[in-house]
Amino acid sequence: MPLRDFPYGPAAPTRRPNVLVFFTDQQRWDTTGLHGNPMGLTPALDRLAADGVSVDRSFTCQPVCAPSRASLQTGQYPTTTGVFRNGLRLPRDTPTLARAFRDAGYATGYIGKWHLAGGRTAGPVPEEDRAGYEYWLAANLLEFTSDAYETTLYDGDGTSHHFDGYRADALGTAAIDFIERERDGGRDRYRPFFLFLSFLEPHHQNSRDDYPAPTGYSDRYDDPWVPPDLAALGGGNWAQNLPGYYGMVRRLDEVLDRVVSVLERRGELDDTVILFTSDHGCHFKTRNSEYKRSVHDASVRVPTVLRGPGGLRGGVRLPDLVAHVDLPPTLLQAAGLPVPPQMQGRSLLPLLHDSAPDWPQEVLIQISESEVARALRTNRWKYAATAPNADPWNDPRADHYQDAYLYDLHSDPHELTNLAADPAYAEVRAELRQRLVQRIVESGEPRPVITAGEPGGA
């Protein structure tokens, strides 16, 4: 049945599919078995990919929490939404996924970390700042209202709810309750659901700057496989934190398995579009003084898997470069819904049918907070320009950038040798400057000037 012909209605014999987003925080792409991690951390995700679509080259639009989340809720670049750094509120009139699904008759729900209500509150989120979600059980800054075994979420009335057990388990149980209780005999019984399940794991615990895995899980990985970029760079804090980080990833996968099993038991798995992705990666303080605000793949490349009706089956490994702005249109088209014209991404479904010959051959990445930068990631090159005179906290963009990073990903996949000042690559940089300027303009920003300059760090 063509996507546009999906019937809808409470009594329709065939209704639109459910949509579930399983969203992790700060998870590197190479934590997964499907990307070669040998630690056996993600068997449930690997099975999902084996029966669905693995987006093998998937990138955040901005490697920091709030901007990335804004892109996933809107299909727009962070500077378009206005949320170009943490602490900014998503504008209340922005077209969002929740509003699109709600208007199509879906029961919409959000569980977990939000981070889009500005910096004035860590806990309850006012209804007008929930982007159109109906069911609500979340905290604006979950990292500050919870710990590994102390979880507090707030419902639609702002009432706090405290959960025992490990934090990721608590969110998984809340999602299962939504899937079962809210739909069995309730007002949403006949409505398909759109549920956005947003974890904090495997993000570090801010209050202690560590990675609290479930009890006993760190010990399982006390001799961890070390990603090549971390091993080569040295420094940072990965040596003490990888065991906990891997333990958190493993528990997330167990929660994913629980949720998928419930859908399967209910007979709804094949009628549910599932998206697994993360907001950004983690370089463990090897690239700068914190965890993610850099142009490197450790920060910007994330695991992304889709499974469900609408062409998202078959064990496909999609090699094309995909940005977070492309995921909201994909979910809407897979559900047979129109894509709002304000969305700046493109659905991946045509790629699966070889009907997207003009798909971009690069992704645009914006950087804030650590530096004002714009980066281009192609199959071969990582090129980035920075604005040395801009304020990375207060300036969303700049009029002038200069060369800062260039990596040949064919010969240097772990981005260890910066070629931004190497005269042998002058022509490459000139071409990539032009391509970057064009992508910046296409994203809605004014045309900047990019010139040669001093290189950035490693």
Salt bridges, closest charged atoms under 4 A:
ASP25 OD2 - ARG69 NH2 2.90
ASP25 OD2 - LYS113 NZ 2.70
ASP25 OD1 - HIS280 NE2 3.76
ASP30 OD1 - ARG28 NE 2.91
ASP51 OD2 - ARG307 NH2 2.71
ASP51 OD2 - ARG313 NH2 2.84
ASP56 OD2 - ARG317 NE 2.94
ASP103 OD1 - ARG102 NE 3.71
GLU128 OE2 - ARG92 NH2 3.85
ASP129 OD1 - ARG89 NE 3.72
ASP129 OD1 - ARG92 NE 2.65
ASP129 OD2 - ARG120 NH2 2.52
GLU134 OE1 - ARG191 NH2 3.50
GLU143 OE2 - LYS113 NZ 2.93
GLU143 OE2 - HIS115 ND1 3.97
ASP147 OD2 - ARG208 NH1 2.60
ASP155 OD2 - HIS161 NE2 2.80
ASP169 OD2 - ARG251 NH2 2.69
GLU180 OE2 - ARG265 NH2 2.32
GLU182 OE2 - ARG181 NH2 3.12
ASP184 OD2 - ARG266 NH1 3.04
ASP188 OD1 - ARG187 NH1 3.45
ASP188 OD1 - ARG191 NH1 2.67
GLU201 OE2 - ARG167 NE 2.63
ASP209 OD2 - LYS285 NZ 2.96
ASP210 OD2 - ARG208 NE 3.26
ASP229 OD1 - ARG28 NH2 2.73
ASP253 OD2 - ARG250 NH1 3.49
GLU254 OE2 - ARG250 NH2 3.89
GLU254 OE1 - ARG251 NE 3.89
ASP257 OD1 - ARG47 NH2 3.00
GLU268 OE1 - ARG15 NH2 3.33
GLU268 OE1 - ARG183 NH2 2.92
GLU268 OE2 - ARG266 NE 2.64
ASP270 OD1 - ARG307 NH2 2.93
ASP270 OD1 - ARG313 NH1 3.42
ASP279 OD2 - ARG69 NH2 3.37
ASP279 OD2 - HIS280 NE2 3.25
GLU290 OE2 - HIS283 NE2 3.78
GLU290 OE1 - ARG293 NH1 2.31
ASP297 OD2 - ARG377 NH2 2.63
ASP297 OD1 - LYS382 NZ 2.92
ASP358 OD1 - ARG346 NH2 2.93
GLU362 OE1 - ARG435 NH2 2.61
GLU362 OE2 - ARG439 NH1 3.26
GLU369 OE1 - ARG293 NE 2.60
ASP403 OD2 - ARG429 NE 3.66
ASP403 OD2 - ARG433 NH2 2.57
ASP408 OD2 - ARG380 NH2 2.91
GLU415 OE2 - LYS382 NZ 2.56
GLU431 OE2 - ARG435 NH1 3.69
GLU442 OE1 - ARG439 NE 3.40
GLU445 OE2 - ARG374 NE 2.96
GLU445 OE1 - ARG397 NE 3.38
